[in-house]
């Protein structure tokens, strides 16, 4: 599970807090740290990616994130 973020992004901080409150740890990736991630996600942060699939982006809604995580992890 990866959470693409940007420094100073309030929505990114909220997404990180939400995942922590749900008991999910995510690898935090700063989109500005590499040209590839900047080109891929640009201003779309935060972006939650699981197994290469984007399951949430922008303003995270707890219910939607829980369902998305469940759907993706059930497939594995």
PyMOL CGO cylinders between C-alpha atoms (Angstrom):
from pymol import cmd
from pymol.cgo import CYLINDER

trace = [
    CYLINDER, 0.00, 0.00, 0.00, 1.45, 3.36, -1.06, 0.3, 1, 1, 1, 1, 1, 1,
    CYLINDER, 1.45, 3.36, -1.06, 0.21, 6.82, -0.26, 0.3, 1, 1, 1, 1, 1, 1,
    CYLINDER, 0.21, 6.82, -0.26, 1.48, 9.47, -2.66, 0.3, 1, 1, 1, 1, 1, 1,
    CYLINDER, 1.48, 9.47, -2.66, 1.67, 12.84, -0.94, 0.3, 1, 1, 1, 1, 1, 1,
    CYLINDER, 1.67, 12.84, -0.94, 3.26, 16.26, -1.11, 0.3, 1, 1, 1, 1, 1, 1,
    CYLINDER, 3.26, 16.26, -1.11, 4.78, 18.32, 1.69, 0.3, 1, 1, 1, 1, 1, 1,
    CYLINDER, 4.78, 18.32, 1.69, 2.43, 20.95, 3.03, 0.3, 1, 1, 1, 1, 1, 1,
    CYLINDER, 2.43, 20.95, 3.03, -0.65, 19.21, 1.63, 0.3, 1, 1, 1, 1, 1, 1,
    CYLINDER, -0.65, 19.21, 1.63, -3.45, 19.28, 4.19, 0.3, 1, 1, 1, 1, 1, 1,
    CYLINDER, -3.45, 19.28, 4.19, -5.46, 16.59, 2.37, 0.3, 1, 1, 1, 1, 1, 1,
    CYLINDER, -5.46, 16.59, 2.37, -2.37, 14.38, 2.34, 0.3, 1, 1, 1, 1, 1, 1,
    CYLINDER, -2.37, 14.38, 2.34, -1.98, 14.73, 6.09, 0.3, 1, 1, 1, 1, 1, 1,
    CYLINDER, -1.98, 14.73, 6.09, -5.66, 13.91, 6.58, 0.3, 1, 1, 1, 1, 1, 1,
    CYLINDER, -5.66, 13.91, 6.58, -5.34, 10.82, 4.37, 0.3, 1, 1, 1, 1, 1, 1,
    CYLINDER, -5.34, 10.82, 4.37, -2.29, 9.64, 6.31, 0.3, 1, 1, 1, 1, 1, 1,
    CYLINDER, -2.29, 9.64, 6.31, -4.15, 10.15, 9.61, 0.3, 1, 1, 1, 1, 1, 1,
    CYLINDER, -4.15, 10.15, 9.61, -7.20, 8.27, 8.30, 0.3, 1, 1, 1, 1, 1, 1,
    CYLINDER, -7.20, 8.27, 8.30, -5.14, 5.27, 7.25, 0.3, 1, 1, 1, 1, 1, 1,
    CYLINDER, -5.14, 5.27, 7.25, -3.38, 5.23, 10.62, 0.3, 1, 1, 1, 1, 1, 1,
    CYLINDER, -3.38, 5.23, 10.62, -6.71, 5.40, 12.46, 0.3, 1, 1, 1, 1, 1, 1,
    CYLINDER, -6.71, 5.40, 12.46, -7.93, 2.43, 10.40, 0.3, 1, 1, 1, 1, 1, 1,
    CYLINDER, -7.93, 2.43, 10.40, -4.81, 0.47, 11.36, 0.3, 1, 1, 1, 1, 1, 1,
    CYLINDER, -4.81, 0.47, 11.36, -3.28, 0.51, 7.89, 0.3, 1, 1, 1, 1, 1, 1,
    CYLINDER, -3.28, 0.51, 7.89, 0.30, 1.46, 7.42, 0.3, 1, 1, 1, 1, 1, 1,
    CYLINDER, 0.30, 1.46, 7.42, 1.24, 2.80, 4.03, 0.3, 1, 1, 1, 1, 1, 1,
    CYLINDER, 1.24, 2.80, 4.03, 4.53, 3.53, 2.37, 0.3, 1, 1, 1, 1, 1, 1,
    CYLINDER, 4.53, 3.53, 2.37, 4.56, 7.32, 2.09, 0.3, 1, 1, 1, 1, 1, 1,
    CYLINDER, 4.56, 7.32, 2.09, 5.90, 8.55, -1.25, 0.3, 1, 1, 1, 1, 1, 1,
    CYLINDER, 5.90, 8.55, -1.25, 6.58, 12.25, -1.87, 0.3, 1, 1, 1, 1, 1, 1,
    CYLINDER, 6.58, 12.25, -1.87, 5.44, 12.88, -5.45, 0.3, 1, 1, 1, 1, 1, 1,
    CYLINDER, 5.44, 12.88, -5.45, 8.00, 15.64, -5.80, 0.3, 1, 1, 1, 1, 1, 1,
    CYLINDER, 8.00, 15.64, -5.80, 10.91, 13.32, -4.98, 0.3, 1, 1, 1, 1, 1, 1,
    CYLINDER, 10.91, 13.32, -4.98, 10.98, 11.72, -8.45, 0.3, 1, 1, 1, 1, 1, 1,
    CYLINDER, 10.98, 11.72, -8.45, 10.08, 13.02, -11.90, 0.3, 1, 1, 1, 1, 1, 1,
    CYLINDER, 10.08, 13.02, -11.90, 8.11, 9.84, -12.65, 0.3, 1, 1, 1, 1, 1, 1,
    CYLINDER, 8.11, 9.84, -12.65, 5.75, 10.22, -9.69, 0.3, 1, 1, 1, 1, 1, 1,
    CYLINDER, 5.75, 10.22, -9.69, 5.42, 13.97, -10.28, 0.3, 1, 1, 1, 1, 1, 1,
    CYLINDER, 5.42, 13.97, -10.28, 4.43, 13.32, -13.89, 0.3, 1, 1, 1, 1, 1, 1,
    CYLINDER, 4.43, 13.32, -13.89, 2.09, 10.49, -12.92, 0.3, 1, 1, 1, 1, 1, 1,
    CYLINDER, 2.09, 10.49, -12.92, 0.22, 12.16, -10.05, 0.3, 1, 1, 1, 1, 1, 1,
    CYLINDER, 0.22, 12.16, -10.05, 1.04, 15.87, -10.28, 0.3, 1, 1, 1, 1, 1, 1,
    CYLINDER, 1.04, 15.87, -10.28, -1.63, 17.76, -8.36, 0.3, 1, 1, 1, 1, 1, 1,
    CYLINDER, -1.63, 17.76, -8.36, -3.86, 14.70, -7.81, 0.3, 1, 1, 1, 1, 1, 1,
    CYLINDER, -3.86, 14.70, -7.81, -2.45, 14.02, -4.32, 0.3, 1, 1, 1, 1, 1, 1,
    CYLINDER, -2.45, 14.02, -4.32, -3.14, 12.33, -2.06, 0.3, 1, 1, 1, 1, 1, 1,
    CYLINDER, -3.14, 12.33, -2.06, -3.35, 9.09, -4.02, 0.3, 1, 1, 1, 1, 1, 1,
    CYLINDER, -3.35, 9.09, -4.02, -3.73, 5.68, -2.38, 0.3, 1, 1, 1, 1, 1, 1,
    CYLINDER, -3.73, 5.68, -2.38, -2.39, 2.83, -4.45, 0.3, 1, 1, 1, 1, 1, 1,
    CYLINDER, -2.39, 2.83, -4.45, -2.64, -0.85, -3.56, 0.3, 1, 1, 1, 1, 1, 1,
    CYLINDER, -2.64, -0.85, -3.56, -0.93, -3.49, -5.69, 0.3, 1, 1, 1, 1, 1, 1,
    CYLINDER, -0.93, -3.49, -5.69, -0.57, -0.97, -8.50, 0.3, 1, 1, 1, 1, 1, 1,
    CYLINDER, -0.57, -0.97, -8.50, -4.25, 0.05, -8.46, 0.3, 1, 1, 1, 1, 1, 1,
    CYLINDER, -4.25, 0.05, -8.46, -5.34, 3.54, -7.52, 0.3, 1, 1, 1, 1, 1, 1,
    CYLINDER, -5.34, 3.54, -7.52, -8.15, 3.08, -5.00, 0.3, 1, 1, 1, 1, 1, 1,
    CYLINDER, -8.15, 3.08, -5.00, -8.58, 6.64, -3.71, 0.3, 1, 1, 1, 1, 1, 1,
    CYLINDER, -8.58, 6.64, -3.71, -7.41, 10.13, -4.49, 0.3, 1, 1, 1, 1, 1, 1,
    CYLINDER, -7.41, 10.13, -4.49, -8.11, 13.68, -3.41, 0.3, 1, 1, 1, 1, 1, 1,
    CYLINDER, -8.11, 13.68, -3.41, -10.36, 14.02, -0.37, 0.3, 1, 1, 1, 1, 1, 1,
    CYLINDER, -10.36, 14.02, -0.37, -10.63, 10.58, 1.25, 0.3, 1, 1, 1, 1, 1, 1,
    CYLINDER, -10.63, 10.58, 1.25, -13.99, 9.48, 2.65, 0.3, 1, 1, 1, 1, 1, 1,
    CYLINDER, -13.99, 9.48, 2.65, -13.52, 6.85, 5.36, 0.3, 1, 1, 1, 1, 1, 1,
    CYLINDER, -13.52, 6.85, 5.36, -16.33, 4.55, 4.17, 0.3, 1, 1, 1, 1, 1, 1,
    CYLINDER, -16.33, 4.55, 4.17, -15.08, 4.61, 0.57, 0.3, 1, 1, 1, 1, 1, 1,
    CYLINDER, -15.08, 4.61, 0.57, -11.47, 3.96, 1.59, 0.3, 1, 1, 1, 1, 1, 1,
    CYLINDER, -11.47, 3.96, 1.59, -12.47, 1.02, 3.81, 0.3, 1, 1, 1, 1, 1, 1,
    CYLINDER, -12.47, 1.02, 3.81, -14.50, -0.52, 0.97, 0.3, 1, 1, 1, 1, 1, 1,
    CYLINDER, -14.50, -0.52, 0.97, -11.73, 0.07, -1.59, 0.3, 1, 1, 1, 1, 1, 1,
    CYLINDER, -11.73, 0.07, -1.59, -9.11, -1.55, 0.65, 0.3, 1, 1, 1, 1, 1, 1,
    CYLINDER, -9.11, -1.55, 0.65, -11.41, -4.52, 1.26, 0.3, 1, 1, 1, 1, 1, 1,
    CYLINDER, -11.41, -4.52, 1.26, -12.09, -4.99, -2.46, 0.3, 1, 1, 1, 1, 1, 1,
    CYLINDER, -12.09, -4.99, -2.46, -8.45, -4.91, -3.42, 0.3, 1, 1, 1, 1, 1, 1,
    CYLINDER, -8.45, -4.91, -3.42, -7.14, -7.06, -0.59, 0.3, 1, 1, 1, 1, 1, 1,
    CYLINDER, -7.14, -7.06, -0.59, -9.82, -9.71, -1.16, 0.3, 1, 1, 1, 1, 1, 1,
    CYLINDER, -9.82, -9.71, -1.16, -8.51, -10.21, -4.72, 0.3, 1, 1, 1, 1, 1, 1,
    CYLINDER, -8.51, -10.21, -4.72, -5.03, -11.13, -3.46, 0.3, 1, 1, 1, 1, 1, 1,
]
cmd.load_cgo(trace, "trace")
